[in-house]
Every structure is written in C-alpha cells, then in structure tokens.
Amino acid sequence: MVTEDRDGQAPDSEPDAGQPRQPGSRETSRSWDVVQLARHPQRPHATDYLERIIDRFREIHGDRAFGDDPAIVSGFGLLRGAPVMVIGQEKGRKTRQKLHRNFGMPRPEGYRKALRAMKLAEKFGRPIVTLLDTPGAYPGMDAEERGQAEAIARNLYEMAMLKVPFVAACIGEGGSGGALALGVGNRVLMLENSVYSVISPESCAAIVWRDSGKAELAAEALKLTAKDLEKLGLVDEIVPEPPGGAQNDVDQAARLLGDALARNLDDLSGMSPEQLVQDRYEKFRTMGGFFKNVDGS
C-alpha cells in the first residue's frame, strides 16, 4: 500500500488547556484546543494507521454503480493476525493528495463502496473496522444529483443489521452524517484528541450567533470532545494518544489504536449474529435518553 507523503511542516506548538473563553477574550477553551488537534496538518490519517496496524491489506475499489471515490479507502487485511474488513475516510496530506481525496469528504459512490465492502465482510464472516475522519459528506451539486442523502440513509439502515462484529473509531474529525454513515458499530471508540459532532463549530456559530468567528464558544457548547461524549454515553472507549497528540508519535498512536480495536473485536467475537444485531440496536436505541430517572428507569 502506498503511504501518503508528509509535507514536512513543523507541528504547531501544543495549545494550552484553559477555561472557556468569553466573547472578545484571547483565551481558548479546551474544546477548541481539541478541535485544533483533530485538524492538525500532521495528524495521522486512515492510510497512516492502515500501514502500521493492518497486514496484507488488499484494497477494494468502486461501488459497482458509478465509480471509485478516493475519499474512502476499504479492503481486507489482518489485524493482529485476525482477518478484518477495514474502511477509512482519508483526507490526504499535500495539496495534490487533498484534491484527489476531496479533503476527506465522500461522495455517494464512496458511501456505496463502503456498503459494498461491509456486505462482502458479512458474506465471508469478517469483522468490520471503520476509521472516521471527515469534515462531513461532500455537499456539492454532483453529490446531491447522485443521491447523497439516500446513500447515507441506506448505510445507516444496512449497518444496523450487519451480522458480524463492527467497531467504529473516530481518529480525527467526526463530521455529522458524513461520519455517522460509517459509524453504526457495536462499539464506538474515539482517539483522545478527536471530535465527533452534528455540525462544525464554525457552522454552528454562524447559525446561532450569525458569526462564524465565535466558533470557540460553539465548540464548548457542542460537547464534541471524546471526554464529553463518553460522559453522555455516546462512545464506549477513549483511546489515549501520545503526549501532545497523535502527530507527535504516529507509531505509538497506531499501536494504541490497534490494541483497542483488537480488544473490542475480541470482546464481540463470542456473540452470535443475532446477538450482534440486537446489541447494536439497543446501543443506538438508548442514545439520547437524557430524561431517565437516576435508577435508569
């Protein structure tokens, strides 16, 4: 597999963790710090992890309907010696690569390719691993003409009924339905400095305050960090990163992610196909139950 070249840009200095800023102040919030780390230009992408934790990777191309979307990388491989299907969203590194990968924003054919890969995994009894890292699904006219909304909805419907173990991991930006279209797993993991949200902080600020410059305030309000989402019961595990972020030691970050993926797949391996479907259904059915009593009733 060809590794994405790095552009040689020096990592930004590590941001200071502070209290949520007030309008007009220079102090950034911890949530905004995490957003910046999730978008760091040297942060490892899906192909970086695939190179390090997946052996004998064989990529699958095309959706068998329109074409191949380079924003989605999928294929069979071995994780710690066990066969798996891996599907990742890839942003690209240098300008030419970013354009080729469409900055990690999949079109409908990308989601349909991912679904094709998932159904192949189900056919051959292979567990599924997805790596989420996208600002969101591509909103262009061509994507809408080819059924972007239907493609995402179809994936959500089909993923809910897959009869193989399924672990989704957010490795950078988990942008709205663009990420969720690959994220209906039995277990949902997040890297320590990743974010997962229904909308970007900039877009949220533009809607709520009519000012995208208040993105830091929006990031704090959205509760989009791994710690926030774990407290809300929306993710199952936070995967630690090397000090300062995954970009500071990609090999160690890959080892930590690989260990977490293998452990969760092993936990799911004892479930029957029917139990896997029911487990996934109950997991997502109970999300957002914020009005339960303390005793859980």
HUKA-V421819 format. One record per residue. N is the residue number from 1. RES is the residue in one letter. PSI is psi in whole degrees, -180 to 180 (none if undefined). Layout:
n->N res->RES psi->PSI
n->N res->RES psi->PSI
//
This chain:
n->1 res->M psi->137
n->2 res->V psi->130
n->3 res->T psi->139
n->4 res->E psi->130
n->5 res->D psi->145
n->6 res->R psi->154
n->7 res->D psi->1
n->8 res->G psi->6
n->9 res->Q psi->134
n->10 res->A psi->140
n->11 res->P psi->146
n->12 res->D psi->156
n->13 res->S psi->147
n->14 res->E psi->128
n->15 res->P psi->150
n->16 res->D psi->139
n->17 res->A psi->124
n->18 res->G psi->-173
n->19 res->Q psi->158
n->20 res->P psi->131
n->21 res->R psi->159
n->22 res->Q psi->156
n->23 res->P psi->129
n->24 res->G psi->-12
n->25 res->S psi->165
n->26 res->R psi->-5
n->27 res->E psi->130
n->28 res->T psi->156
n->29 res->S psi->161
n->30 res->R psi->-39
n->31 res->S psi->-42
n->32 res->W psi->-35
n->33 res->D psi->-44
n->34 res->V psi->-38
n->35 res->V psi->-44
n->36 res->Q psi->-38
n->37 res->L psi->-39
n->38 res->A psi->-28
n->39 res->R psi->8
n->40 res->H psi->133
n->41 res->P psi->-21
n->42 res->Q psi->6
n->43 res->R psi->136
n->44 res->P psi->141
n->45 res->H psi->-176
n->46 res->A psi->-44
n->47 res->T psi->-31
n->48 res->D psi->-42
n->49 res->Y psi->-40
n->50 res->L psi->-41
n->51 res->E psi->-33
n->52 res->R psi->-29
n->53 res->I psi->-11
n->54 res->I psi->119
n->55 res->D psi->151
n->56 res->R psi->45
n->57 res->F psi->132
n->58 res->R psi->112
n->59 res->E psi->145
n->60 res->I psi->131
n->61 res->H psi->148
n->62 res->G psi->152
n->63 res->D psi->2
n->64 res->R psi->22
n->65 res->A psi->-44
n->66 res->F psi->-54
n->67 res->G psi->-165
n->68 res->D psi->135
n->69 res->D psi->111
n->70 res->P psi->-12
n->71 res->A psi->-16
n->72 res->I psi->126
n->73 res->V psi->125
n->74 res->S psi->152
n->75 res->G psi->169
n->76 res->F psi->151
n->77 res->G psi->-173
n->78 res->L psi->127
n->79 res->L psi->111
n->80 res->R psi->37
n->81 res->G psi->-8
n->82 res->A psi->135
n->83 res->P psi->136
n->84 res->V psi->162
n->85 res->M psi->126
n->86 res->V psi->133
n->87 res->I psi->123
n->88 res->G psi->153
n->89 res->Q psi->125
n->90 res->E psi->126
n->91 res->K psi->-28
n->92 res->G psi->161
n->93 res->R psi->-67
n->94 res->K psi->173
n->95 res->T psi->-47
n->96 res->R psi->-40
n->97 res->Q psi->-40
n->98 res->K psi->-42
n->99 res->L psi->-41
n->100 res->H psi->-40
n->101 res->R psi->0
n->102 res->N psi->37
n->103 res->F psi->28
n->104 res->G psi->16
n->105 res->M psi->103
n->106 res->P psi->149
n->107 res->R psi->176
n->108 res->P psi->-39
n->109 res->E psi->-26
n->110 res->G psi->-46
n->111 res->Y psi->-35
n->112 res->R psi->-34
n->113 res->K psi->-43
n->114 res->A psi->-41
n->115 res->L psi->-40
n->116 res->R psi->-43
n->117 res->A psi->-41
n->118 res->M psi->-42
n->119 res->K psi->-33
n->120 res->L psi->-43
n->121 res->A psi->-42
n->122 res->E psi->-41
n->123 res->K psi->-41
n->124 res->F psi->9
n->125 res->G psi->36
n->126 res->R psi->134
n->127 res->P psi->157
n->128 res->I psi->135
n->129 res->V psi->129
n->130 res->T psi->143
n->131 res->L psi->112
n->132 res->L psi->125
n->133 res->D psi->84
n->134 res->T psi->143
n->135 res->P psi->-21
n->136 res->G psi->168
n->137 res->A psi->147
n->138 res->Y psi->127
n->139 res->P psi->13
n->140 res->G psi->163
n->141 res->M psi->-40
n->142 res->D psi->-37
n->143 res->A psi->-41
n->144 res->E psi->-38
n->145 res->E psi->-31
n->146 res->R psi->9
n->147 res->G psi->50
n->148 res->Q psi->-48
n->149 res->A psi->-42
n->150 res->E psi->-40
n->151 res->A psi->-43
n->152 res->I psi->-46
n->153 res->A psi->-41
n->154 res->R psi->-42
n->155 res->N psi->-44
n->156 res->L psi->-44
n->157 res->Y psi->-47
n->158 res->E psi->-39
n->159 res->M psi->-34
n->160 res->A psi->-24
n->161 res->M psi->8
n->162 res->L psi->137
n->163 res->K psi->31
n->164 res->V psi->157
n->165 res->P psi->142
n->166 res->F psi->118
n->167 res->V psi->124
n->168 res->A psi->139
n->169 res->A psi->125
n->170 res->C psi->117
n->171 res->I psi->-8
n->172 res->G psi->-104
n->173 res->E psi->124
n->174 res->G psi->89
n->175 res->G psi->100
n->176 res->S psi->-145
n->177 res->G psi->-22
n->178 res->G psi->-34
n->179 res->A psi->-41
n->180 res->L psi->-27
n->181 res->A psi->-11
n->182 res->L psi->13
n->183 res->G psi->10
n->184 res->V psi->71
n->185 res->G psi->163
n->186 res->N psi->-32
n->187 res->R psi->137
n->188 res->V psi->119
n->189 res->L psi->156
n->190 res->M psi->134
n->191 res->L psi->152
n->192 res->E psi->-39
n->193 res->N psi->34
n->194 res->S psi->168
n->195 res->V psi->152
n->196 res->Y psi->117
n->197 res->S psi->156
n->198 res->V psi->-18
n->199 res->I psi->153
n->200 res->S psi->153
n->201 res->P psi->-38
n->202 res->E psi->-45
n->203 res->S psi->-40
n->204 res->C psi->-46
n->205 res->A psi->-38
n->206 res->A psi->-33
n->207 res->I psi->-48
n->208 res->V psi->-47
n->209 res->W psi->0
n->210 res->R psi->31
n->211 res->D psi->103
n->212 res->S psi->-15
n->213 res->G psi->-12
n->214 res->K psi->31
n->215 res->A psi->-31
n->216 res->E psi->-41
n->217 res->L psi->-40
n->218 res->A psi->-40
n->219 res->A psi->-39
n->220 res->E psi->-39
n->221 res->A psi->-29
n->222 res->L psi->-18
n->223 res->K psi->57
n->224 res->L psi->-1
n->225 res->T psi->165
n->226 res->A psi->-41
n->227 res->K psi->-42
n->228 res->D psi->-46
n->229 res->L psi->-31
n->230 res->E psi->-41
n->231 res->K psi->-34
n->232 res->L psi->-4
n->233 res->G psi->21
n->234 res->L psi->-18
n->235 res->V psi->155
n->236 res->D psi->-28
n->237 res->E psi->142
n->238 res->I psi->123
n->239 res->V psi->121
n->240 res->P psi->155
n->241 res->E psi->162
n->242 res->P psi->155
n->243 res->P psi->129
n->244 res->G psi->-10
n->245 res->G psi->160
n->246 res->A psi->-27
n->247 res->Q psi->-18
n->248 res->N psi->-19
n->249 res->D psi->87
n->250 res->V psi->-38
n->251 res->D psi->-44
n->252 res->Q psi->-41
n->253 res->A psi->-41
n->254 res->A psi->-40
n->255 res->R psi->-44
n->256 res->L psi->-42
n->257 res->L psi->-44
n->258 res->G psi->-41
n->259 res->D psi->-45
n->260 res->A psi->-42
n->261 res->L psi->-47
n->262 res->A psi->-41
n->263 res->R psi->-43
n->264 res->N psi->-38
n->265 res->L psi->-38
n->266 res->D psi->-40
n->267 res->D psi->-33
n->268 res->L psi->-13
n->269 res->S psi->-23
n->270 res->G psi->-4
n->271 res->M psi->145
n->272 res->S psi->163
n->273 res->P psi->-41
n->274 res->E psi->-39
n->275 res->Q psi->-37
n->276 res->L psi->-44
n->277 res->V psi->-45
n->278 res->Q psi->-40
n->279 res->D psi->-44
n->280 res->R psi->-41
n->281 res->Y psi->-49
n->282 res->E psi->-35
n->283 res->K psi->-50
n->284 res->F psi->-26
n->285 res->R psi->-32
n->286 res->T psi->-5
n->287 res->M psi->142
n->288 res->G psi->11
n->289 res->G psi->66
n->290 res->F psi->-3
n->291 res->F psi->17
n->292 res->K psi->156
n->293 res->N psi->165
n->294 res->V psi->-34
n->295 res->D psi->1
n->296 res->G psi->0
n->297 res->S psi->none
//
